[in-house]
Amino acid sequence: MQPTTLMEVSILVVDDEPGMRNFMQRVLQKQYGLVEVAADLGEAEQLRQRCHFDVIIIDNRLPESSGAEWLQQIREHDHDTHVILITGYADMDVAISAVRGGASDFLTKPFRAEDIKQSISRCLSQRNRARSDFANQDSAQDEEEPRAVELIGEAPSIRQLDQLVRRIAPTLSTVLIQGETGTGKELVAEAIHKQSGRSGPFVPVNCGSIAADLLESELFGHAKGAFTGAQSARQGLCYFADGGTLFLDEIGEMPLTMQAKLLRMLETHSVRPVGTERELKVDCRIVAATNRNLEELVKNHQFREDLYYRLNVVTLEVPALRERLSDIPILTRHFVHKLAVELGLPAYPLSQQDIRQLQEYDWPGNVRELRNVIERTLLLGKLPTELLAANRSSDNETREFLVPEGWTLHDVERRYLLDMLAVVEGNKSEAARRLGISRKTIERKLSEWQSDSRQYF
């Protein structure tokens, strides 16, 4: 039930620093009805299971995990609680990651009592607006058909791709989507599913993010006791995609042993959960995607040739953003309006000069990077031209970097490394490769910068 007065608001504060917990409890309990504090995620989860909290305030840096990771777990089951992430790592990249991960707001340490109160007030206002909007739109949505996923752009390559999607969507053929990282391969897969007419769900799986020894269990399920830690039986993602579409992203990262089992599933339309002898029939359409050259992987014996031909019934190529720069104005307007609503911020009016700057950039991160830049623009209130300049590649792959007046060498090193991490979506190994340093060096510097700013109030 939505609280009607501040004394009905319940708040949970999670921080491993006793001083911060005492400070927050002292400040908040005078104004809000219930204020609980926890020193770690275990204690916080116990409190959350016993009581619903309207707002959770959590430190991003905790000994056993991060607040952002726990936020993801909360969002899997609870979309009603507002989460404020607090951090001593005062950087815009942290803010963007927090908002994208589902945080309603974030604060950097040190902050004042009034700052946290205003943040809580913003969260409660967001809830009131959301519930009001839902009530106003509820009857209208009942009368509308679900909107299909839209491939945005007017470039010939995108229009041709959209036509192919519409043509193959109603069929049962497997589809292989190829394209660079960040081009929108999952969006294309979802468009295929939405236009297929299949009644089941769209279930995405990133084959590169699941440990090789767990991938079979994730896809096919397992019996109780099938392996260490399997305390109960579990259905696989193929089961949940029954009647719908199973999207296998990063298919090129799938281990060879698992490739053989996926091939059998495609041929028999059945799966065998780990630790069982019986097979279960499944009806899920397979759409796979990769940013790697599967033909080269086949030649190097890193990908099964028979699976490649089984997946490659229809191949769709998603163009890189640098190949359709004419679509940047359309994409920019789309992201500005979409993210402004999601973030609860005013839409930033991009000028023609801003658009020209966006079109002059080579976009190594493609549409995903453009979305990140627009998100950063809304948060900063201006186009981050220094980021675009720092990441603009010349023909010899050197980078132009503009240094603000008054910056020290330490400031330049920190900004450049953080900007590179933003470009590669936080992939420390890729950032290390591009910068010509070791991953361990990146981790050490991030740790040093974190410890330098751990001052609370």
C-alpha positions, 0 to 999 in steps of 0.5 A: 500500500502506498504511504500517505504520510511521511510517518508511514514511510519505511526506510532501510539503510545498508552500510558497513560503516557504523558512523554512517549508519548512526548518522542516517538513523539519527537524521531520518528517524525524526521524519519517517515512521520506520528506519532500520539499519543493516551492516551487511547484505545478509542482515539487510536481506533478513530485514527485507524478507520480514518487512516491505521498505518503501526506500532502501539506501545502500552503500555501493561498496560493501565487503562481501558484495556491491550495492549494485549487485544486490540492487539487481537481485531486488529488481528481479522480485520487487519493482515497487521499492525505490533504491538510493545508491550512495558511494564515495566514488564520485564519478558520473559513470557510477551514476549512470550504472546506478540508474541503468541498474534500477536505482531511483537516485544516487548520492556521492559522499560526503553529503548533508542531511538535507541531501538525503531527505531531498533524495527520498522525497524525489523517490516518493514523488516518482512513485506518486507520478508513476501510480497516477500515470498508470491509473490514467493509462490503464483503460487506454492500454486495455484497448490497444494492441501490444506495440511491436519492437521498432527498428529505428532509422531510415538508412537503406540498410536498416529499412532492408533489415526491417523488411527481412525481419517482417518476412522471416518472423512468422516462420519457424526457421532458426535465425543467426544475427551478426553485427558488432557489439552494441549494434542492437542484435537483441532488439532485432531478435526481440522484433522477430519474436514480437512479429512471429505470433508465438504466444510464449515468452522471449527469453534472452541468454548471454552464452558468454556470461555463464560459466561453461560448467553451468550453461547446460544446467541453465539451458536444460535444467537439472535434477535435485542432487545432480551436482554439488549445490543442486539442492532442488530440481530446477527447470531450464530456460528452454522450458520457460521459452516453450512456445516462444523464442530462446535468444542465444546471444554471444553464441560464439562463446559457447563451449564445444561440448555444449554446442553438441547438446544444443545441436541435438536439441535443435534436431530432436526438439527435446532437452535432457535435464542434467542428472536425468535420463528422460527427455522433455519436449520443448517448442522454442524457436532459436535465434542466435547472435554473435559479434564474432566471425563464426566461419573463422571459428569453424576453420579454427575448430572452435565452433562446430561446422554442423551447428553453424549450418544448422543455425545459419538458415537465415542470417541477418547483418546489423549495420554498425552506427558509423555506416548509417550516420544519417540515422543519428538525429532520429536515434538521438531524438528517440533516446532523449525522449525515452530516457527523459521519461525513465530518469524523470529528467527534462528532455535536453534540446540538442542543437544542430551543432550537437548533432554535427558533433555526434555525426563526426564521431566514429562510434566504436560502441555503436548504438549502445554507446550513443544511448550512453552518451545521451543518458550522460547528457541528460544527467549532466545537462549538457552534451559531454563533448570532452568525452567525444573528443577524447574517444575520437579516433584518427586514421592512425588510431591515436586519440585526441584528448582535451585537458580542462584548465587546472587539471593535474597529471593524476586528473588526466590519467583518472579521466582517460581511464574512466572514459575508456572503461565507459567506451568498452562498457566496463570491460577491464580486459578490453580497456587494458588491451586498448590502453596497452596496460595490464588489467591488474594495473586498472584494478589497482588504480580504481582501488586507489581512487576509491580509497582516496574518496572514502570520506562521509560527512 
